[in-house]
Amino acid sequence: MSRTTSVRGRGAGYKKILVARLDRLGDVVLSTPALKALRDAYPDSRISLMVRPYVKDIVKGNPYINEVILYDKSGPLGGLKRTLDVIRKLRSDRFDLAVILHPTVRTHWVTFLAGIPKRLGFDRKMGVLLTNRVPDKKHLGLKHEID
């Protein structure tokens, strides 16, 4: 049974949205149109962007987000203590929706373990942990990643 990729319309009451983009600087910059689209669709929601520490300066002051959450996953065992700290923070923030723009096994696990009820992302790298999966067709080159 396939799950729908749409979260719009069902859940207009999303009060807290987490956007996860834990890869490189250029990819984070390319996420700006997605952040704007979320802000346009959910103007009253609190939108938090989770990024790696080395990109924090580029996203601070972004008009489409309310908060930057830093996740430093470097170090022994991928920063196990920091990963657990992030999971606890996300859990305490009680996000309604996670939008994962860069699929990784770790990001899918972190949002799942944080108890975020709706998790949207590309259906790869443990996509089974997502509630709403987008087919991964980026390798086909049918659209630019911004789209």
SVG drawing of the C-alpha trace seen along z (x, -y; Angstrom):
<svg xmlns="http://www.w3.org/2000/svg" viewBox="-8 -38 43 40">
<polyline fill="none" stroke="black" stroke-width="0.4" points="0.0,0.0 1.5,-3.3 1.1,-6.4 0.2,-9.7 2.9,-12.4 0.5,-15.3 0.2,-16.8 -1.4,-20.0 -5.1,-20.3 -5.1,-17.5 -3.6,-19.2 -4.0,-22.8 -3.5,-23.0 0.2,-22.3 1.5,-24.6 5.1,-23.5 7.0,-22.4 10.6,-21.1 12.6,-21.2 15.7,-19.1 18.5,-19.9 21.7,-18.4 24.0,-18.5 26.2,-21.0 26.0,-24.8 24.9,-25.0 22.1,-22.4 20.9,-24.4 20.7,-27.6 18.8,-25.6 16.2,-24.8 15.1,-28.5 12.2,-28.0 10.9,-25.1 11.0,-27.2 9.1,-30.0 6.5,-27.5 6.0,-26.1 5.7,-29.7 3.2,-30.6 1.2,-27.4 1.4,-27.7 1.8,-31.4 0.8,-31.0 3.0,-28.0 6.3,-28.0 8.9,-26.8 12.3,-25.5 15.2,-24.6 17.6,-22.0 21.1,-22.3 24.7,-21.5 26.6,-24.2 28.8,-25.3 25.8,-26.7 24.1,-28.6 25.3,-32.0 23.8,-31.6 20.3,-30.7 20.1,-33.2 17.7,-35.9 15.9,-33.9 12.4,-35.5 10.7,-32.1 11.8,-30.5 11.4,-31.2 14.2,-29.2 17.5,-27.5 18.2,-24.2 21.9,-23.1 22.8,-19.4 26.4,-18.6 26.6,-14.9 30.4,-14.8 32.6,-13.0 32.8,-9.4 29.8,-7.3 28.5,-10.3 28.1,-12.4 25.9,-10.0 25.3,-12.3 24.6,-15.2 22.2,-13.0 20.3,-12.0 20.2,-15.7 18.7,-16.7 16.1,-13.9 15.2,-15.1 14.9,-18.7 12.7,-17.9 10.5,-15.7 10.1,-18.5 9.3,-21.0 6.4,-18.8 6.6,-19.3 3.5,-18.3 5.4,-17.8 8.9,-17.1 9.9,-17.8 13.2,-16.1 14.8,-17.6 17.9,-15.5 17.3,-11.8 19.7,-10.0 19.1,-7.1 20.1,-9.2 17.7,-12.0 14.8,-9.6 15.6,-7.9 16.0,-11.2 12.6,-12.5 11.0,-9.1 12.5,-8.8 11.5,-12.4 7.9,-11.3 7.0,-13.7 3.7,-12.3 4.0,-13.4 7.3,-12.9 7.6,-13.8 10.6,-13.0 12.1,-11.0 11.4,-7.3 14.9,-6.0 17.5,-5.4 14.9,-3.9 12.0,-5.7 9.8,-3.2 10.3,-5.5 8.4,-8.3 4.6,-8.7 4.5,-10.4 7.0,-9.4 7.9,-11.1 9.2,-8.8 12.9,-9.5 13.3,-10.4 16.0,-13.0 18.5,-10.7 16.2,-10.9 16.9,-14.6 13.2,-15.4 13.2,-18.5 15.7,-20.8 16.1,-20.1 14.6,-23.5 11.3,-22.3"/>
</svg>
